Amino acid sequence: MTHWFHRNPLKATAPVSFSLYGVAASTGANKICNDLKSARARLLELLTDVTANAEMMKNATDAYFSLLQGFILSLDGTTQENKLRFIQNFKWTDTLQGNTPSAQQDAVFELVSMGFNVALWYTKFGSRMAGKEDITENEAKEVHRSLKTAAGIFRHLKDSYIPRLITPAEKGRDLEARVIDTYIVQCQAEAQEVTIARAIELKHNASLIAALAYETANFYQKADHTLTSLEPDYTAKWRKYLQLKQCFYMAYAYCYHGQTLLASDKCGESIRSLQEAEKFYGKAEDLCKEYRQTKGPGSTAKPSEQLFFRKLGSWIKNTLEKCQRENGFIYFQKVPPEAPQLELKANYGLVEPVPFEFPALHPQWSPEVYASFDLTKGLKDEKVRVS
């Protein structure tokens, strides 16, 4: 299975104590604050724990977000803003722009920032699992599901919560539409890579594999184009990854399209399609070198040395040689000067994000507990640092 060697770093955050001195004026209110602090710490701990699995992550996210909802949802039966929404300050860095944090005194900012990190975790979890040797069918399904889950979280944040922020996201920061859109499309493309690997393993029709590869290449191209208007200093490495994957899957598409043409006795056109596959594979090799030399956020890897990459190169070479032999012995067809136009549409295997919703309000929250938070009492200043 293809390895996803590029992963942007997780967002860092400052500790939050939720110590609402005086404001939390009841035992129930104090318990919620203490539970919020411990649930947040537990979730942050899991995000960097390489032994964590999807079930552990879901339990931790449900525990924290169900409590945090009490700072966001309307709990007094009115349409007014939750009185606790702007009581606590939160600081988060960005995945692309280093360690300079953004701060907002807004529980929605915390919800979308932590949700963003959870989505990133699912992409890293999927990549880690896919990197195992002899991955099982059930593990491949979990990789597929993790990437679709990540896409669903990113989309839900973009559609339902980021528009609610009082302070709009700055250009190029994580919560800005172009960055979020790139993450969504990349997750869809990578999930389709799992579908392609499965289709190849089960020896599905070459025309289906070609169409899936073409659609996947288009996803990567779309993701790359979304980043074109952002600052190259922090998007260049990410874009090289997207570009080389686009070329890689165009090579896949032309390779399998060539097999389809050969099966239809169009050997000359098949050879031309395989030559185009070679060309795109060569471009991908060049971009692999550029990727390694480009500075920026994200892991460093040698993609051209990975097995998935080398296998495609051998497959294209062997298939082209086979077509040329067949043409010399049987078909004697001219090779067209122009590559065939790929007008492929996959009817199966296309990936859509898994719909995501934040968990329901935690049962600890009641109208009485909410009422016991007394905003007429002042808060002490809380010194925070990014960790």
Rosetta blueprint (number, residue, H / E / L):
1 M L
2 T L
3 H L
4 W L
5 F L
6 H L
7 R L
8 N L
9 P L
10 L L
11 K L
12 A L
13 T E
14 A L
15 P L
16 V L
17 S L
18 F L
19 S L
20 L L
21 Y L
22 G L
23 V L
24 A E
25 A L
26 S L
27 T H
28 G H
29 A H
30 N H
31 K H
32 I H
33 C H
34 N H
35 D H
36 L H
37 K H
38 S H
39 A H
40 R H
41 A H
42 R H
43 L H
44 L H
45 E H
46 L H
47 L H
48 T L
49 D L
50 V L
51 T L
52 A L
53 N L
54 A H
55 E H
56 M H
57 M H
58 K H
59 N H
60 A H
61 T H
62 D H
63 A H
64 Y H
65 F H
66 S H
67 L H
68 L H
69 Q H
70 G H
71 F H
72 I L
73 L L
74 S L
75 L L
76 D L
77 G L
78 T L
79 T L
80 Q L
81 E L
82 N L
83 K L
84 L L
85 R L
86 F L
87 I L
88 Q L
89 N L
90 F E
91 K E
92 W E
93 T L
94 D L
95 T L
96 L L
97 Q L
98 G L
99 N L
100 T L
101 P L
102 S E
103 A E
104 Q E
105 Q L
106 D L
107 A H
108 V H
109 F H
110 E H
111 L H
112 V H
113 S H
114 M H
115 G H
116 F H
117 N H
118 V H
119 A H
120 L H
121 W H
122 Y H
123 T H
124 K H
125 F H
126 G H
127 S H
128 R H
129 M H
130 A H
131 G L
132 K L
133 E L
134 D L
135 I L
136 T L
137 E H
138 N H
139 E H
140 A H
141 K H
142 E H
143 V H
144 H H
145 R H
146 S H
147 L H
148 K H
149 T H
150 A H
151 A H
152 G H
153 I H
154 F H
155 R H
156 H H
157 L H
158 K H
159 D H
160 S H
161 Y H
162 I H
163 P H
164 R H
165 L L
166 I L
167 T L
168 P L
169 A L
170 E L
171 K L
172 G L
173 R L
174 D L
175 L L
176 E L
177 A H
178 R H
179 V H
180 I H
181 D H
182 T H
183 Y H
184 I H
185 V H
186 Q H
187 C H
188 Q H
189 A H
190 E H
191 A H
192 Q H
193 E H
194 V H
195 T H
196 I H
197 A H
198 R H
199 A H
200 I H
201 E H
202 L L
203 K L
204 H L
205 N L
206 A H
207 S H
208 L H
209 I H
210 A H
211 A H
212 L H
213 A H
214 Y H
215 E H
216 T H
217 A H
218 N H
219 F H
220 Y H
221 Q H
222 K H
223 A H
224 D H
225 H H
226 T H
227 L L
228 T L
229 S L
230 L L
231 E L
232 P H
233 D H
234 Y H
235 T H
236 A H
237 K H
238 W H
239 R H
240 K H
241 Y H
242 L H
243 Q H
244 L H
245 K H
246 Q H
247 C H
248 F H
249 Y H
250 M H
251 A H
252 Y H
253 A H
254 Y H
255 C H
256 Y H
257 H H
258 G H
259 Q H
260 T H
261 L H
262 L H
263 A H
264 S L
265 D L
266 K L
267 C H
268 G H
269 E H
270 S H
271 I H
272 R H
273 S H
274 L H
275 Q H
276 E H
277 A H
278 E H
279 K H
280 F H
281 Y H
282 G H
283 K H
284 A H
285 E H
286 D H
287 L H
288 C H
289 K H
290 E H
291 Y H
292 R H
293 Q H
294 T L
295 K L
296 G L
297 P L
298 G L
299 S L
300 T L
301 A L
302 K L
303 P H
304 S H
305 E H
306 Q L
307 L H
308 F H
309 F H
310 R H
311 K H
312 L H
313 G H
314 S H
315 W H
316 I H
317 K H
318 N H
319 T H
320 L H
321 E H
322 K H
323 C H
324 Q H
325 R H
326 E H
327 N H
328 G H
329 F H
330 I H
331 Y H
332 F L
333 Q L
334 K L
335 V L
336 P L
337 P L
338 E L
339 A L
340 P L
341 Q L
342 L L
343 E L
344 L L
345 K L
346 A L
347 N L
348 Y L
349 G L
350 L L
351 V L
352 E L
353 P L
354 V L
355 P L
356 F L
357 E L
358 F L
359 P L
360 A L
361 L L
362 H L
363 P L
364 Q L
365 W L
366 S L
367 P H
368 E H
369 V H
370 Y H
371 A H
372 S L
373 F E
374 D L
375 L L
376 T L
377 K L
378 G L
379 L L
380 K L
381 D L
382 E L
383 K L
384 V L
385 R L
386 V L
387 S L
